[in-house]
């Protein structure tokens, strides 16, 4: 008889890390390295965008403005190592609702 062991915090953390890695790997594309090729309405298959791409999609706002939006809770970021990434649905929500 095979019994399964209960999930530990270590297992859950590894699962979350795997999910984040998968999101990042599917988000990589030619536009990741060049913010100039990002359009205002992201229609590609990427799920995450870096800070400069996000600022460009939000009408070219400054770093300080993006920081204020985040501080007020109007947009959420995901930390990956030293990088802040923004989810596509968060950016689209902010565009449709207006800043």
C-alpha positions, -999 to +999 in steps of 0.1 A: +000+000+000+014+034-010+007+063+012+013+099+003+030+122+028+013+155+037+025+186+019+050+206+038+058+243+036+089+235+016+068+217-010+043+246-012+072+271-016+087+250-044+053+248-061+049+286-060+085+291-073+077+267-102+045+286-110+064+320-110+092+305-131+066+292-156+049+326-158+083+343-164+094+318-190+061+322-209+064+359-207+098+361-223+097+373-258+112+399-281+094+427-264+109+419-230+143+434-238+129+463-258+102+485-243+100+505-276+081+476-292+054+474-266+020+488-276-005+505-254-029+475-255-009+443-250-024+417-272+005+392-271+006+360-251+029+374-224+015+376-189+041+398-171+058+431-180+087+449-165+086+484-151+096+503-182+071+484-204+043+490-179+051+527-177+050+529-215+016+511-217+002+535-191+007+565-214+044+569-207+040+578-170+071+584-148+087+559-124+074+581-095+038+580-109+039+543-112+053+541-076+024+563-064-002+541-082+013+511-065+015+528-031-022+537-034-031+502-042-043+509-078-018+484-093+000+454-079+035+442-087+052+408-084+087+407-070+111+383-088+145+386-073+154+423-077+128+429-105+093+442-103+069+426-127+034+437-135+006+413-146-011+419-179-046+419-163-035+446-138-023+468-166-054+463-187-076+469-157-059+502-150-061+513-186-099+505-188-107+521-155-085+551-162-058+565-140 
